[in-house]
Amino acid sequence: LASPSAHERAETYARVISRAEKFFESRLGWKLPFRMLVLDRADWEKVATYPYPAPHIWNREMLILMPRSLAEYPGFESWGFDDMKLNAILTVHEMGHGLAHRNGLNANEADYTITEVVANILMAAFIYEEAPDMARLLDGAPAGFKPTAEYQISDFDYYYGALGLHNYAWFQFELARAAGFIVREKPLEELMPALVAHLNAGSNFLPEVNIGRLEAITPGVKARLASVMGKGLLPE
């Protein structure tokens, strides 16, 4: 479903979702029907739980909410991405949340870093095999796009969306870079069962423990996150 002004874009995003559904079913046997809303700001503000234009998914309903455009996102002008292409590929990130939720990776949903890394892993796998023109999304934050403070993963885990859209996007770029490394190191068919086994070993809100679980699966990922593994801004 879409706002009247978003129908054409919704069709484009839906075609990407259709390709991604086939990809994940063929590679993992994971099949799940999704519904999607593509909304302009006025309609978004009637129903969405996150500010416009932040894509997200309601896992229980398997309902993806996408903005008509990302052009109003803070910092977008410095990213250097085509609006429609970026928005389309981010539907796969949101699918990743839903697929993980339904296939044994839902035990640690309060550990925001891990849930976002997992969604980015699924998106990265799709990008590398099905949309290589978007691989730059896995290179980390674009030059000149910086957080507003020296935030670390501990801050992201604690504040999450309360960091604001600008800082939230910066973390997503950094986590996508780590996800890209993980996908390059291990085939998706081996990676996802390993993630289920390691990440569901009990919830832990210490980032070094959670990232250590990823390190056990793909050695070297911790080094890719070293710049955000410091003490952070939270009080002791």
C-alpha positions as CSV (number, residue, x, y, z in Angstrom):
1,L,0.0,0.0,0.0
2,A,1.2,3.5,-0.7
3,S,0.4,7.2,-0.4
4,P,-1.0,8.5,-3.7
5,S,2.3,10.3,-4.4
6,A,4.4,7.1,-3.6
7,H,2.7,4.5,-5.8
8,E,5.4,4.5,-8.5
9,R,8.2,4.2,-6.0
10,A,6.3,1.5,-4.1
11,E,6.3,-0.6,-7.2
12,T,10.1,-0.2,-7.5
13,Y,10.6,-1.2,-3.9
14,A,8.3,-4.1,-4.2
15,R,10.3,-5.5,-7.1
16,V,13.4,-5.5,-4.9
17,I,11.5,-7.2,-2.1
18,S,10.4,-9.9,-4.6
19,R,13.9,-10.5,-5.7
20,A,15.1,-10.7,-2.1
21,E,12.4,-13.1,-1.1
22,K,13.5,-15.5,-3.9
23,F,17.2,-15.0,-2.9
24,F,16.7,-15.9,0.8
25,E,14.5,-18.8,0.0
26,S,17.0,-20.3,-2.4
27,R,20.0,-19.7,-0.1
28,L,18.5,-20.4,3.3
29,G,15.1,-21.9,2.8
30,W,13.7,-18.9,4.6
31,K,10.3,-17.9,3.2
32,L,8.1,-15.3,4.7
33,P,5.4,-13.0,3.1
34,F,5.9,-9.3,3.8
35,R,3.5,-6.4,3.5
36,M,4.8,-2.9,3.0
37,L,3.6,0.7,3.4
38,V,5.3,3.4,1.4
39,L,4.2,6.7,2.8
40,D,4.7,10.4,2.3
41,R,5.3,12.5,5.4
42,A,1.7,13.3,6.1
43,D,0.5,9.7,6.0
44,W,3.7,8.5,7.8
45,E,3.0,10.7,10.8
46,K,-0.5,9.2,11.2
47,V,0.8,5.6,11.7
48,A,4.6,5.3,12.1
49,T,6.4,4.8,15.4
50,Y,9.7,6.3,14.2
51,P,10.2,9.8,12.8
52,Y,10.0,10.4,9.1
53,P,11.9,9.2,7.0
54,A,13.4,6.3,9.0
55,P,12.5,2.9,7.5
56,H,11.5,0.2,10.0
57,I,9.5,-2.9,10.4
58,W,6.8,-4.1,12.7
59,N,7.9,-7.7,13.2
60,R,4.7,-9.0,14.7
61,E,2.7,-7.9,11.7
62,M,5.6,-8.5,9.2
63,L,4.8,-4.9,8.0
64,I,7.6,-2.9,6.5
65,L,7.3,0.9,6.6
66,M,9.2,2.8,4.0
67,P,9.3,6.6,3.4
68,R,8.5,7.8,-0.1
69,S,11.9,9.4,-0.1
70,L,15.1,9.6,2.0
71,A,15.9,13.1,0.8
72,E,14.8,14.7,4.1
73,Y,16.9,12.4,6.2
74,P,19.5,14.4,8.2
75,G,22.8,14.2,6.4
76,F,21.4,12.6,3.2
77,E,23.0,15.3,1.0
78,S,26.5,14.2,2.1
79,W,26.0,10.4,1.5
80,G,26.3,10.5,-2.3
81,F,23.6,7.9,-2.9
82,D,20.7,7.9,-5.4
83,D,17.5,8.4,-3.2
84,M,15.4,5.7,-4.9
85,K,18.2,3.1,-5.1
86,L,19.2,3.5,-1.5
87,N,15.6,3.4,-0.3
88,A,14.9,0.3,-2.4
89,I,17.9,-1.6,-1.0
90,L,17.0,-0.6,2.6
91,T,13.8,-2.6,2.2
92,V,16.1,-5.7,2.3
93,H,17.6,-4.5,5.6
94,E,14.0,-4.4,7.0
95,M,13.3,-7.8,5.6
96,G,16.4,-9.0,7.4
97,H,14.9,-8.0,10.7
98,G,11.7,-9.9,9.9
99,L,13.5,-13.0,8.6
100,A,15.8,-13.1,11.7
101,H,12.9,-12.7,14.0
102,R,11.1,-15.7,12.5
103,N,14.1,-18.0,12.1
104,G,15.6,-18.3,15.5
105,L,17.5,-15.0,15.9
106,N,15.0,-13.2,18.1
107,A,16.3,-14.0,21.6
108,N,18.4,-10.9,21.9
109,E,16.2,-8.3,20.4
110,A,17.0,-5.8,23.2
111,D,20.6,-6.0,22.1
112,Y,20.3,-3.4,19.4
113,T,23.8,-3.6,18.0
114,I,23.4,-7.3,17.3
115,T,19.9,-7.1,15.8
116,E,21.1,-4.3,13.5
117,V,24.3,-6.2,12.5
118,V,22.2,-9.3,11.7
119,A,19.8,-7.3,9.5
120,N,22.8,-5.7,7.8
121,I,24.3,-9.2,7.2
122,L,21.3,-10.3,5.2
123,M,21.3,-7.0,3.3
124,A,25.0,-7.4,2.6
125,A,24.6,-10.9,1.2
126,F,21.9,-9.7,-1.1
127,I,23.9,-6.7,-2.2
128,Y,27.1,-8.7,-3.0
129,E,25.2,-11.2,-5.1
130,E,22.2,-9.4,-6.5
131,A,22.9,-5.6,-6.3
132,P,26.7,-5.1,-6.6
133,D,26.1,-1.5,-7.7
134,M,25.1,-0.8,-4.1
135,A,28.3,-2.3,-2.5
136,R,29.5,1.1,-1.5
137,L,26.8,1.0,1.2
138,L,29.1,-1.5,3.0
139,D,32.1,0.7,3.1
140,G,31.2,2.5,6.3
141,A,30.1,6.1,6.9
142,P,30.6,8.4,3.9
143,A,33.5,10.9,4.1
144,G,32.3,14.0,6.0
145,F,29.4,12.3,7.7
146,K,30.3,12.3,11.4
147,P,28.3,11.7,14.6
148,T,27.5,14.7,16.7
149,A,29.5,13.3,19.7
150,E,32.1,10.6,20.3
151,Y,29.4,7.9,20.6
152,Q,30.4,4.2,21.0
153,I,28.5,1.0,20.7
154,S,27.5,1.1,24.4
155,D,25.7,4.4,23.7
156,F,24.0,2.9,20.7
157,D,22.8,-0.1,22.7
158,Y,21.5,2.1,25.4
159,Y,20.0,5.0,23.5
160,Y,19.2,3.5,20.1
161,G,16.7,5.7,18.3
162,A,17.0,8.3,21.0
163,L,20.4,9.2,19.6
164,G,18.5,11.0,16.8
165,L,18.3,10.2,13.1
166,H,21.7,11.6,12.2
167,N,23.6,9.5,14.7
168,Y,21.5,6.5,14.2
169,A,22.4,6.5,10.4
170,W,26.1,6.9,11.2
171,F,26.0,3.8,13.4
172,Q,24.1,1.9,10.6
173,F,26.8,2.7,8.1
174,E,29.5,1.5,10.5
175,L,27.6,-1.7,11.4
176,A,26.9,-2.3,7.7
177,R,30.7,-2.2,7.1
178,A,31.2,-4.9,9.8
179,A,28.3,-6.9,8.2
180,G,30.0,-6.7,4.8
181,F,33.2,-8.2,6.3
182,I,31.3,-11.0,8.0
183,V,29.5,-12.0,4.7
184,R,32.8,-12.0,2.8
185,E,34.3,-14.4,5.3
186,K,31.7,-17.1,5.5
187,P,29.0,-18.5,3.1
188,L,25.5,-17.4,4.1
189,E,24.4,-21.0,4.5
190,E,27.1,-21.6,7.2
191,L,26.9,-18.1,8.7
192,M,23.2,-18.0,9.7
193,P,23.1,-21.3,11.6
194,A,26.3,-20.2,13.4
195,L,24.7,-16.9,14.3
196,V,21.6,-18.7,15.7
197,A,23.8,-20.9,17.9
198,H,26.1,-18.2,19.2
199,L,23.8,-15.2,19.6
200,N,21.0,-17.1,21.3
201,A,23.4,-18.2,24.1
202,G,21.8,-15.8,26.5
203,S,21.3,-12.0,26.4
204,N,24.1,-9.8,27.5
205,F,24.1,-6.0,27.4
206,L,27.8,-5.6,27.4
207,P,28.9,-4.8,23.8
208,E,32.2,-6.5,24.2
209,V,30.5,-9.8,25.0
210,N,28.1,-9.5,22.1
211,I,30.8,-8.5,19.6
212,G,32.9,-11.3,21.0
213,R,30.2,-13.7,19.9
214,L,30.5,-12.4,16.4
215,E,34.3,-12.6,16.6
216,A,34.0,-16.3,17.4
217,I,32.1,-16.8,14.1
218,T,34.2,-14.6,11.9
219,P,37.6,-13.6,13.4
220,G,38.5,-10.1,12.5
221,V,35.1,-8.4,12.9
222,K,36.1,-6.9,16.2
223,A,38.9,-5.1,14.6
224,R,36.5,-3.6,12.1
225,L,34.5,-2.1,15.0
226,A,37.5,-1.0,17.0
227,S,36.7,2.7,16.5
228,V,33.3,2.3,18.2
229,M,34.3,-0.2,20.9
230,G,35.5,2.4,23.4
231,K,34.1,3.3,26.8
232,G,31.4,5.6,25.3
233,L,29.6,8.5,26.9
234,L,27.4,6.7,29.5
235,P,28.2,7.1,33.2
236,E,30.1,4.3,34.8
